[in-house]
Amino acid sequence: MHPRALAAMAANGGLITRHQLHDLGIGPGQIRSMLRRRRGELEPRLRVLRRGIYTTTEIWNALDAYVGQPLLLARAAGLAAKRDWVLSHDSSCHLQKLPMLRPEVPLVHLTRPGWTNAWTEYGIKHHLARFAGEQVVVVDGLRALDLPRTAVDVAREHGFRHGLVACDAAMRRGVSRAEFWSAVEIMTNWPGVKDARLAVALADPGAESVLETLARELVIESGIGDPETQFPVRTTRGVAWCDLRVGNLMIEADGEVKYLDQEDGGLSSDPRQTWFDEKVRERAVTDRGLVVVRVVNDDIWKGRRRAEAIDRIRRANAEAVQRFGAEIRPELAREAEELRRQYGDRRSA
């Protein structure tokens, strides 16, 4: 590959257009040659993403299939789109690095002003929907809908659970509930708007990860009460920030990555010590007159495991009520208020 072509791709997020290749002296015949697999080569050197827009096979294969490749396709679609189209929904999430659940069918999403309608062709879902000019942001040279609108569109497109994850993540980035409601306001009778309204109503910036959002949804489904996020407890080992609290029950969401070695893509430099420290921390929390129950990723997704997890949460809550009462003890509530005033939140502690 021409080194200047590679430099142009690096400056344009991994993309290059036919006109740019021509400007570098790479003619139509050479382009056709790079699009063909040569003898002895497993794949061609160039890959078509949109008509007249390319990337290298090496760049494409280095990207993951859930975010990296869809984002590159969205960038290509954004370059090819006419002025009134903007990236939206999943594509806007990828562009703005907003966490979201994997959709069943990954698509590029584009929206332009019009009466509510949608159609899909060639891997792109085209949406006609109203939006205000101030809802358009420019990220890395591409126009997209802003975070509040993107999150509620994800809820409408994929359902409440996807929307809750997106709304929680957007609130962690500073989006207010009022901004969500402003985005939802015009969506009277739009498809999926009920899911969007529910996701906005229940969104909470205290969920620090997708797993914590899904664990909160699980607790809500258990019917034991509305969970409070990031509840601080002063213990003999320092302040323990518990993921979720209902009454005197603390619910912790454990992801496998927490206990994996860093060399294997995890977060721990010593998995055995991490596991032991977590057990000691849990004992320190229970010593304050609390009950702790844990949920893991499989509890969220697998039908039988989900039902078992809900039952486990209910039994743990019944134990907490029986032993310590239905309401958090006043001294623990006062301490939590003082710790929050002192630290602000877990991330600044």
Summary of the structure (lengths in Angstrom):
residues: 349
radius of gyration: 24.3
end to end distance: 49.6
largest distance: 79.0
contacts: 1081
relative contact order: 0.07
helix: 50%
strand: 19%
